[in-house]
Amino acid sequence: MTAVRGTSVDIPTQDGIADAYLVHPDDTGRHPAVLLYMDAFGLRPHLRAMADRLAAAGYTVLVPNVFYRHGRAPVVELPGFLDPEARSAVFEHIGPIAQELTPERAVRDAGSYLDWLASCPQATDGPVGVTGYCLGAGLALRTAGAHPGRVAAVAGFHGAFLATEAPDSPHTVAGQVTAELYFGHADQDQALPPEQIERLDKALTEAGVRHRTEVYAGAQHGYTQADTSAYDAEAAERHWEALLDLFGRTL
C-alpha cells in the first residue's frame, strides 16, 4: 500500500479559522484533490484513517472540521466507541451545533476549502472530488451546486435529510450541479426514508444530473463508521469500491 503523510492544517474562512486534516501520498508529486466532509461525530481518529486510505489510492485529501465556529476538533468529547447509549448522549451536544451550520454558512465555507485546495502544492490543478458522510453528504451536494465549475464528482453515504420538504433542502440545488454523483443509502435509515430517496432521485433526473443511487440492504445510518455500533464491514467495503470507481473515472 502506498505510504501517506498526514498533517494538521488551518484554513482561513470568512468566519474564522477551520482546523483540518490533510493527507497525501508520501512523495513529491501532485495528486487529484478530494474534499472529505465529516459525519456529525466530527474530525477524529476514524475519519483520519478513512482519509489515509483514500490518500493511499492516490489522492490529496482534506478533512475540515466543519464545526470550527465552536472550537477546534474534537468539538465534543467522544468515547472510543459509540454505542446507541453513547450516541444519544453525544447528539444532545452535537444537535444544536449542527443546526447552526446553515446552508449559507456551509456554502461560504466550501468556497474557502476549495480555494485552499487550489493553492495546495500537493494537489493538482484539475477538478475536485467531494465525498461526505451523514450530514457531510448534504454538505457535499451543496458544494457541487454552489461550485459547479470546480467539482467533478460527488459521493454521499448514509446521507441525512437530503430531500426534505424544506425550501432549502440539499436536493434543491440539483439544477446547478454539473458533477457526476453517487449515493449509497442505508435501507435502515430513519434520517433518509424512502420518500426522500425518491424525491432526491427525481430532482437529479429532472435536472439531467449524471447520478447513480444504490440502497445498501441491511445497512444502518453510519454503516461506514468503524468506531460506532452502526458499522457494517461488508457495506463499508462496498462504499470504498463505489467511491474509488467514481473518483478513478472522473478525477
N, C-alpha and C positions, 0 to 999 in steps of 0.2 A: 504494500500500500504506500502511496505517495506520502512522504513526510510533510507536515504542515507547520506553520508558525503562526501563533495567535498572540494578540496583544490587546490591551485596553486602550481605547481612544476616546477623545472628546470631540463632539460635533457641535459647532455653533449653530443655533437656530434663532428664529425671530423672537423666541420667548425665553432664551437662556442657553444652557449647555446640556446636550444629551450625551450621557455616557453610553458607550457601545463596546462591542467585542468585534474585532477584525481578525480574520484568519485567511490564510492563502497558502498555496504550495510553497515549500521552503526552498525557493530557487530565486533567480534574479529576473525571471520573466514577468510578463503582464498577463493576466487571466481575465476571462469574462466576469463581470461583476454581478453579484446576487445580493439583493436586499432581503433579509430574512426577518419577518415580523413575528415576535414572540406570542405565546398564548398568555392568558390572563395571569398566570403564575410568575411570569417575568423572566428576566435575564438571570440565569442560574446555571450551575454546572451541566445539567442535562441539555439545555439549549446550546451551550458552548460545544458540547460533544456532538450534537447534531450538525452544527456549523462546521466542526472539524471534519466530519465525514463528507460533507458536501465539498469542502475545500480540497480534500484528498482526491476528489473526482476531477479537479482541475479548475476550480473557481475561486475568486476572491470574494469572501462573504462578510457582509456587515450585519450585525445584530444589534439594533439600537434598543435602549431602554425607553420604550415609548411613554412610560410614566415618569420621565425625568423631572417634570414640574413638581413632583412630590419628593424628590431626592434621588440619590444615586442607588443603583441596584445593590442588594435587594431592598426594594422599597418596602416590602412586607417580609418579615422574617418567616421562613418556611421550615417545616420539618424535613428530614431527609427523605421521607416517603409520605405521599399524600393519599391517605385512605379516605373513605367517604366522610368520616367524622372530622378529620383534619381539613378536608376541602371545604366543608361547611363553615368551619371557624375562620379559615383564611378568607373566604369570599365575603364575610361580613366586613372585612377591611378593604378588600380589593374592589368590591362592587362600586362604592362611591367614587373611588379613584378612576375606574374605567369609564364611568358616566361623564366625568369631566373632560375626557378626551373626545371632544366634539368633532363632527366631520370637518369643520373649518380648521380646527387645530391640526387634525390628522393630515389634511392635505397640505397645510403650511409646512408641517414637519417633513412630509415626504419630499418636498422640494429641497429642503436642507440636506436630507440624507442623499438624494440623488446628486446634488451639487458636490457634496463631499466625495462621493464615489467617482465623479467625473474628474476630480483632481488627484485621486489616489494613485500613486506611482505603481502600485501592484495591480491595477485594474486596466483593462483595455478601454479604448475609446468607443467601442461599439455599444449596442443596446444592452439594457439591463434586464435581468430576470428577477422576479419577485415571488417569494413564497411566504405563506402565512398560516398560522395555526390558531384555531379558536377565534378570538376577536381579531387576531392577525390576518385571517382570511379576508375579513371585511376591509381591513386597512390596505391589504394588497390590491383588492378590487378598486378601492377608491384611488389608490396611487396610479393604477392603469388608466382610470378615467380622467384624472387630472393632468397626467403627463404622457399622453399617447405617443408622442414622438420619441420618448426615451425608454419606454418599457416594451420589450418584445414578447415576453412570456410571463404569465402569472399562474401560480398553483395555489390552491387553498384546500386545507384539510381540516375535517371536523369543524367547519366554519359555524359561527354562531350568528343568528338573526341576520342572515344575508339578504332576505327578501321579505321584509315585513310590510305592513300597510302604511308605515310612516312615510311622509313625503321626502324625507332624506335617507331612506333605506339604501344600503350599499348598491343594490341591484339597479337603482335608478340612474346610475352612471353608464349603463350599458351602451348608450348611443355615442359615447365619447371614446370607447375602448377600441384600440387597433391591435392590441396584443392577442396572442393565442392563449386561451385559458384552459385549465384543467381543474376540476373539483373532485375530491374524494370525500364523499359524505359518509357519515356513520348512520346506519339504519336504526340504532338505538339512541337517538339524539333528540332530546326534548328541545334543544336550542335551535334545531332546524327541522321542523316537522315536514312531512311530505308536501303539504300545500306550499311551503316556502321553496322547496326544491323545484316544484313545478313552476312557480312564479319566476324564479331565477332563470330557469331554462327558457321559458317563454320570452323573457326580456332579452336574453342574449340572442336567441334565434331571430326574433323580430328585428334586432339591431344588426344582424348579419355578422355577429362575432364568431370567429372560429373557436369552438369550445367542445370539450368532452366532459361529461358528468358520469361518475360511477358511484354507486351506493354500496358500501362495503358491508356485506351481510354479517350480522352478529357483532359488529363493532360499536363501541360506545364513544360518546363525546370524549375526546382526549386520547384516542387509541394510539397515537404516536409517542406519547409521553411516558417514558420508561420509569420515571420516578413517581408515577401515580398508579392507583388501583385500576384505572381505565385502560392501561396499556394492553395492547393485543399485538404480540410479536408478529403473527402472520400478516395482519393488516398493516403494521408498520413497515414491513419489508415490501409489501405491495405498493405502499406510498413511495418508498425510495425508488422502486422501478419506474413508476409513473413520472416522478419528479425528474429523475436523471434522463429519461427518454425525452421529456418536454424540453429541457434545457439543452440537451445534446443536439436537438433538431433546430433550435431557434437562436441559440447564442453563439 
